[in-house]
């Protein structure tokens, strides 16, 4: 069984010996989920670009997420967004993990408050402009924000279950943090999950490659991984059955 090849990165196809359970797109039961499609991760002006930008560009992450959005909307597949926002009261936390501390320090995903959109447009917490036509179309489900990495702190699972979704195609940012944490929790909650690695990206710093770490775990934990091209083709095929 060949693992995925992600062009532009060190992840190459190899005979892993691991089973591939596969993933069938079933209309009405399958949704696209994108984590954190926000400026602070995906725009060159975002506060994390210095550590994620190289990987995002190598993967074609921005363009690949766009292709997934477009395919899902054309196929009338439900689309869910799990965003990351921090409000002033979140900065009063008494303890944090390493990257939580960094996010708070650099003002990542900051908003004025849960009931305020003051200075939100174009901020690091806002959607990437090219995604707004998909997310703001009146049909996409935008959940309450997750606060660390996984959906345990938001209403994603409720929203999926209320729409009869039990199969999830997962993409977004950041590969080894929020995206991987969503994969793990959804699997624990009984959802079938496949991941699109080249529609994710992660920090790469000396001695640490978040993307390589994530792809290893995607392959070992998810039902299936596939690149954007193959996933879009599968979504398109599912809509004509």
C-alpha positions in Angstrom: 0.0 0.0 0.0 1.6 3.3 -1.1 1.4 6.3 1.2 0.7 9.8 -0.2 3.3 11.8 -2.1 3.1 15.5 -1.1 5.1 17.5 -3.7 7.5 20.0 -2.4 8.1 18.3 0.9 10.1 15.5 2.3 7.1 13.2 2.5 7.4 10.7 -0.3 5.4 7.6 -1.4 6.8 4.5 0.2 5.6 0.9 0.9 4.5 1.4 4.5 2.9 -2.0 5.0 0.0 -0.2 6.7 -3.6 -1.1 5.7 -5.6 1.6 4.0 -9.3 1.2 5.0 -10.3 3.7 2.4 -13.1 6.3 2.5 -16.3 6.4 0.5 -18.1 9.7 0.0 -21.8 9.1 0.8 -24.0 12.1 -0.1 -25.9 13.4 2.8 -23.6 11.8 5.3 -20.2 13.3 4.3 -19.0 16.8 4.9 -16.0 18.9 4.3 -14.4 20.4 7.4 -11.8 23.1 7.3 -10.0 24.2 10.4 -8.7 27.8 10.8 -8.9 29.1 7.2 -7.8 32.5 8.6 -5.3 35.2 7.8 -3.0 34.6 10.7 -2.1 31.2 9.2 -2.6 31.6 5.4 -1.8 35.2 4.5 1.8 36.5 4.1 0.6 39.3 6.5 -0.4 36.8 9.2 1.5 36.6 12.4 2.6 33.0 11.9 3.8 33.3 8.3 7.4 33.4 9.2 7.2 29.8 10.4 4.4 28.3 8.3 4.7 30.3 5.1 7.3 28.1 3.5 5.3 24.9 4.0 2.0 26.6 3.0 3.6 27.7 -0.3 5.3 24.3 -0.9 2.0 22.4 -0.4 -0.1 24.9 -2.3 -2.2 24.9 0.8 -4.2 28.1 0.0 -5.0 27.0 -3.5 -5.8 23.4 -2.5 -8.3 24.5 0.3 -9.9 26.7 -2.4 -10.3 23.7 -4.7 -11.9 21.7 -1.9 -14.3 24.5 -1.1 -15.3 24.9 -4.8 -15.8 21.1 -5.3 -17.8 20.7 -2.1 -20.1 23.7 -3.0 -20.6 22.5 -6.5 -21.5 19.0 -5.2 -23.8 20.5 -2.5 -21.7 18.8 0.1 -22.2 20.3 3.6 -19.2 22.5 4.6 -18.2 23.2 8.2 -15.6 25.7 9.5 -14.1 25.3 13.0 -12.4 28.7 13.7 -9.9 29.8 16.3 -10.7 33.1 18.1 -9.2 34.7 21.3 -11.1 37.3 23.2 -9.6 39.6 25.9 -10.7 37.3 28.7 -8.7 34.4 27.2 -5.5 36.4 27.8 -6.2 36.0 31.5 -5.4 32.2 31.5 -3.2 31.2 34.4 -1.3 28.5 32.6 -0.6 27.6 28.9 1.3 25.1 26.8 4.2 26.3 24.7 2.3 27.3 21.6 -0.7 28.6 23.5 1.7 31.0 25.2 3.2 32.0 21.8 -0.3 32.5 20.2 -1.3 34.8 23.1 2.0 36.7 23.0 1.8 37.5 19.3 -1.9 38.4 19.3 -2.9 35.5 17.1 -6.6 35.3 16.2 -7.4 38.2 18.6 -10.9 39.7 18.5 -12.4 42.5 20.6 -15.0 40.2 22.2 -17.5 37.5 21.4 -20.2 40.0 20.6 -18.1 42.5 18.7 -16.8 42.5 15.2 -15.0 45.8 15.7 -11.8 45.8 13.6 -12.5 42.2 12.6 -12.6 42.6 8.8 -9.1 42.0 7.4 -7.6 41.1 10.7 -5.6 38.0 11.5 -8.8 36.4 12.8 -10.8 37.0 9.6 -11.1 34.5 6.8 -8.7 34.7 3.9 -10.5 36.9 1.3 -10.7 34.3 -1.4 -12.6 32.0 0.9 -15.3 34.4 1.9 -17.5 33.6 -1.1 -17.7 30.0 0.2 -17.9 30.6 3.9 -20.3 33.6 3.8 -22.8 32.1 1.4 -25.4 31.5 4.1 -25.1 27.7 3.9 -21.7 27.0 5.5 -21.8 26.1 9.2 -19.3 28.1 11.2 -19.0 26.6 14.7 -18.2 28.4 17.9 -14.5 28.8 18.3 -12.2 26.1 19.5 -9.8 27.5 22.2 -6.7 25.3 22.2 -6.5 22.8 19.3 -9.3 20.4 19.2 -13.1 20.6 18.9 -13.7 19.5 22.5 -14.3 23.2 23.4 -16.7 24.1 20.6 -20.0 22.8 19.1 -18.6 21.1 16.0 -19.6 17.5 17.0 -23.2 18.7 17.8 -23.5 20.5 14.5 -22.2 17.5 12.6 -24.5 15.1 14.3 -27.6 17.4 14.0 -27.0 17.3 10.2 -26.7 13.6 10.1 -23.0 13.7 9.2 -20.8 10.7 10.2 -18.1 11.0 7.6 -15.6 13.9 7.4 -13.1 15.1 4.8 -10.6 17.2 6.8 -8.3 20.0 5.7 -7.0 23.3 7.1 -4.5 24.7 9.5 -2.4 23.9 11.3 -1.5 20.4 10.3 0.0 19.0 13.5 -2.1 21.2 15.9 -5.7 22.0 15.2 -6.1 19.8 12.2 -4.6 16.8 13.8 -6.5 17.4 17.1 -9.8 17.6 15.2 -9.0 14.3 13.4 -8.2 12.6 16.7 -11.3 13.9 18.6 -13.7 13.2 15.7 -12.4 9.6 15.5 -12.8 9.2 19.2 -16.4 10.5 18.8 -17.2 7.8 16.2 -16.8 9.7 13.0 -15.0 8.3 9.9 -12.3 10.7 8.9 -10.0 11.2 5.9 -7.4 13.9 5.7 -6.1 15.9 2.7 -2.5 16.6 3.7 -1.6 19.0 0.9 -4.6 21.2 1.9 -2.9 21.6 5.3 0.4 23.2 6.4 2.5 23.6 9.6 5.3 25.3 11.3 8.8 24.2 10.2 11.6 25.4 12.5 15.1 24.1 13.1 14.8 20.6 14.6 11.0 20.4 14.3 8.9 19.7 11.3 5.2 20.0 12.2 4.0 18.9 8.7 6.0 15.7 8.6 4.9 14.8 12.1 1.2 15.4 11.1 1.4 13.3 8.0 2.8 10.4 9.9 -0.1 10.6 12.3 -2.7 11.1 9.6 -1.5 7.9 7.9 -1.5 5.9 11.1 -4.9 7.1 12.5 -7.3 8.3 9.8 -9.2 5.9 7.6 -7.6 7.4 4.5 -5.4 10.2 3.2 -5.4 11.6 -0.3 -4.1 14.6 -2.1 -6.4 17.5 -3.2 -6.6 16.3 -6.9 -7.8 12.9 -5.9 -10.2 14.2 -3.3 -11.8 16.8 -5.7 -12.2 14.0 -8.2 -13.9 11.8 -5.7 -16.2 14.7 -4.6 -17.2 15.4 -8.2 -17.8 11.7 -8.8 -20.0 11.4 -5.8 -22.3 14.2 -7.0 -23.2 12.4 -10.2 -24.1 9.0 -8.7 
